[in-house]
Amino acid sequence: MREKSRILLWILLGAAAAALLAIGIILFCANQAALPSQRSGGEDYAYLLRETDGKIGLYLPGEEEPRQVLDIFTYTLPDYDQQQLEEGIPVANDEDLQKYLEEFDS
């Protein structure tokens, strides 16, 4: 009887671990879907976000000077975001721009 209780306990623990893993995957995928794509196939974008003097610069396509430099220091961002900003993040539209700015400012 004691052996059956142990087996049942292990089955329940395994099921709980699987459920937590599934929830984590679902939440991760939902978060990724909420963010705009960071790379478009070509040069079809409305804005370009790029590191400018330690802050985030907002560029229009083809322009060498930023249209605006935001008061968000890049050193406060995660390494991945800093790397993406060094390369330049193409932004398709105003809605996607707002999503990026909200993420960077949080």
N, C-alpha and C positions, 0 to 999 in steps of 0.2 A: 504494500500500500504506500509506503514511504517513497519507493522508487517511482511510482506513478505520479505522485505529487511533484517530485523533482522534474520529471519529464514535462508535465503540464506547465510548471513554472518556466522552464526553458522555452517551451513553445510560445507562451504568452510574452516572454521577453523578446523573443525573435520577431513576433508579430508587431510588438510595439516599436522595435527598432526599424522594421521595414516601413511602418506607417510614418514615423518621423522622417525617414529618408525620402519617402514619396512627397511629404509636405514640403521639405526643403527644396526638392527639385522643382516642384510646382511654383513655389515662391520665387525661386531664382529665375525660372523661365518667364514668369509674369513681369518681373522687374526688367529683364532684358527686352521684352516686347514693348515696354512703356518708353524705352529710350529710343531716340531716332538713330538710324544707322550712321556710324562714324565714317564710313567710306562709301562714296558713290563711285560708279564705274568710270565716269568721265569728269568733265569740268562743268557739269550741269548743276550749279548751286547758286543760291542767292547771296550767301555770306561765307566768309572763311574766318574761323576763330583761330588765332595764333598767338603764341607767347610774344609779348612786346615789352621790353624793358622790365621784365619781372612781373608783368601784369597780363591780363587777357586783352588782346587787340581784336577789334571787329573790322574786318576788311571786306570790301566789295570785290567781286571777281576782276582780276586783271590789275588791281590797284596795288601799288607798292607801299603806300602810306595807309595806316589804319584810319578808318572813318571815325572810330571812337576807341579810346582806351578805357576799359572798365576798371573800377576800383576793387578788383579781385586779384590778390597776389597769387601767382602760380605756385609758390613754395608751400602754400597752405593746402594744396590739392594732393591727392594720392599720386604716387609715382606714375601710374598708368596714364592718368589724365595729363600730367606734366609732359610725358613723352608724346602723347597725341597732339598736344598744343604746340610742341616744338615742330612737329611734322606739318601741322595745320589740319583743322577739322572742317571739312566742307559741310555747310548747313543748307538744306534744301529750301526752307521757307521760314516765315515768321513764327509759326507754331513750334517748329523744331528748335529754333533759336531760343524761344522762351523756355523750352524744356532743358536745354543745355545750361542756360543761365541760372535757372532754379537749382539744377543739380550742383553746379559749381559754387553757388552762393550758400549752399546748405552745410 
